[in-house]
Amino acid sequence: MNIKTFFFGISTDFVGTSELHIDVEENTSVKDFKSVLKERFAQLENINTYAIAVNEEYATDDLLLKLGDVVAVIPSVSGG
């Protein structure tokens, strides 16, 4: 199953692009998707926390991805 994935902020630097199509198995949860990302892009370990949005809504780790979903990786923002 192919998932369109957008990266924002510092995650774009770690991945090297702002958009990718990532293949995952059917019934992949957001938690599993995060593991796939960390396996493919070890640099993401450098981000303390980041949110996952699915179809423009923040998602919990137990949400199952389905064909046609669009995922966004959104790192925490800090500054003054």
GUGU-755959 format. One line per 10 residues: number of its first residue (from 1); their letters; for each residue x, y, z of C-alpha. Coordinates in pm, 1 decimal, decimal comma, padded with zeros to 6 digits. Layout:
GUGU-755959
NUM) A) X Y Z; ...
//
This chain:
GUGU-755959
1) MNIKTFFFGI) 00000,0 00000,0 00000,0; 00142,9 00336,2 -00100,9; 00111,1 00628,7 00143,7; 00177,9 00985,6 00030,6; 00386,3 01145,2 00304,1; 00473,7 01510,8 00359,4; 00757,6 01627,7 00582,5; 00769,1 01965,2 00754,0; 01031,8 02167,5 00939,4; 01354,0 01996,2 01036,8
11) STDFVGTSEL) 01220,9 01656,7 00924,1; 01255,8 01779,4 00564,4; 01628,7 01828,2 00624,4; 01669,2 01483,0 00778,4; 01479,5 01307,4 00498,9; 01612,6 01523,1 00215,2; 01273,4 01605,7 00063,9; 00933,9 01741,5 00160,1; 00729,1 01467,0 -00006,1; 00764,0 01091,6 -00052,5
21) HIDVEENTSV) 00549,7 00790,9 -00132,8; 00614,9 00519,7 00125,1; 00508,5 00158,2 00080,2; 00365,3 -00017,8 00384,8; 00163,4 -00332,1 00450,9; -00215,2 -00315,4 00477,9; -00340,8 -00256,1 00834,8; -00029,7 -00057,4 00926,8; -00089,0 00158,7 01233,6; 00054,0 00505,8 01282,3
31) KDFKSVLKER) 00286,9 00356,2 01542,9; 00411,9 00102,0 01288,1; 00443,9 00378,0 01027,5; 00670,2 00572,8 01265,2; 00889,5 00263,4 01294,7; 00909,1 00234,6 00916,0; 01013,9 00599,1 00897,2; 01286,6 00553,2 01159,3; 01415,2 00241,8 00979,7; 01438,5 00425,4 00646,3
41) FAQLENINTY) 01555,6 00757,6 00789,3; 01767,7 00702,2 01099,5; 01821,3 01078,7 01122,3; 01462,3 01114,7 01245,6; 01591,0 00981,0 01578,6; 01739,0 01330,5 01622,8; 01388,9 01475,6 01659,8; 01270,4 01447,4 02019,7; 00902,3 01453,2 01931,8; 00689,7 01486,8 01624,6
51) AIAVNEEYAT) 00323,6 01454,9 01546,4; 00165,2 01253,2 01271,4; -00137,5 01388,3 01090,6; -00348,0 01169,3 00863,7; -00569,0 01345,4 00612,4; -00507,5 01681,0 00783,1; -00604,3 01562,5 01133,3; -00367,8 01469,6 01415,1; -00361,4 01092,8 01456,2; -00311,4 00858,7 01749,1
61) DDLLLKLGDV) -00067,1 00568,1 01732,5; -00345,4 00309,9 01703,6; -00505,2 00459,7 01389,6; -00481,9 00219,3 01093,8; -00369,4 00368,4 00764,0; -00566,2 00293,9 00450,8; -00509,9 00330,5 00078,3; -00536,4 00694,3 -00025,9; -00439,0 00838,6 00312,7; -00205,4 01135,4 00319,9
71) VAVIPSVSGG) 00034,4 01151,3 00613,5; 00220,6 01456,4 00744,6; 00524,0 01443,2 00975,5; 00515,5 01754,3 01192,8; 00806,0 01817,9 01432,5; 00759,0 02020,5 01747,3; 00833,9 02388,2 01702,8; 01031,4 02585,6 01956,7; 01164,6 02933,4 01967,0; 01117,5 03268,0 02121,9
//
